[in-house]
Amino acid sequence: MENETAILALGALAQGTRLDTFRLLVRHEPDGLAAGDIARQLDVPQNTMSAHLGILARAGLVRSERHSRSIIYRADLDGLRALTLFLVKDCCAGNSELCAPLVAELAPCC
């Protein structure tokens, strides 16, 4: 991952509604949610939610898939994994034992 890609993803998450949206989609993996359902659960107008979902998609953090007349959005866990690895790649100057608590904390979710 390049710096610019990481900055785009972090910038997308640096806004409250988008962070809440991403966290909601992570909770609903692997099924995802329709845009209207996301908007209702977060009490955000649908057109505003569409803009937020577009930003998250361009940042590589959400994916969409058409199901009949609905578009289902899912958290892009590969994008999240790439961002997380980018952030901790050089962790602890190569001393893996110092990173062990971080890895252990992340392991149950994956």
Residue, then its C-alpha position, 0 to 999 in steps of 0.5 A: m500500500e502506498n502512503e496516498t492510499a492509506i491517507l485516503a482510507l484514513g481520511a474517509l474514516a476521519q468523519g463521524t458518519r463514515l466511521d459509524t457506517f464502516r463499523l456498522l458494516v463490519r458488524h453485519e459481515p458477511d451479509g452486508l446492508a442495503a444503503g437505505d437500511i444503513a441510512r435508517q439505522l444511523d438516522v442519516p438522509q439517504n442522499t447524504m448516506s450515498a455520498h458517504l458510501g461513495i467516499l468509503a468505496r473510493a477509499g477501498l473500505v466498502r464494496s457494493e453488490r447489486h441484488s435485484r433492485s437493492i445495492i448491498y454494501r459490505a465492509d471490505l475486510d481486505g482493504l481494512r487488512a491492507l491498511t492495518l498491515f501498512l500501519v504496523k508493518d515496521c512495528c517494534a523495529g523487528n522485535s516480534e515479541l513487542c508486537a505479540p500483544l497487538v497481534a493477539e488482540l487482532a487475532p480473535c476478530c479474524 
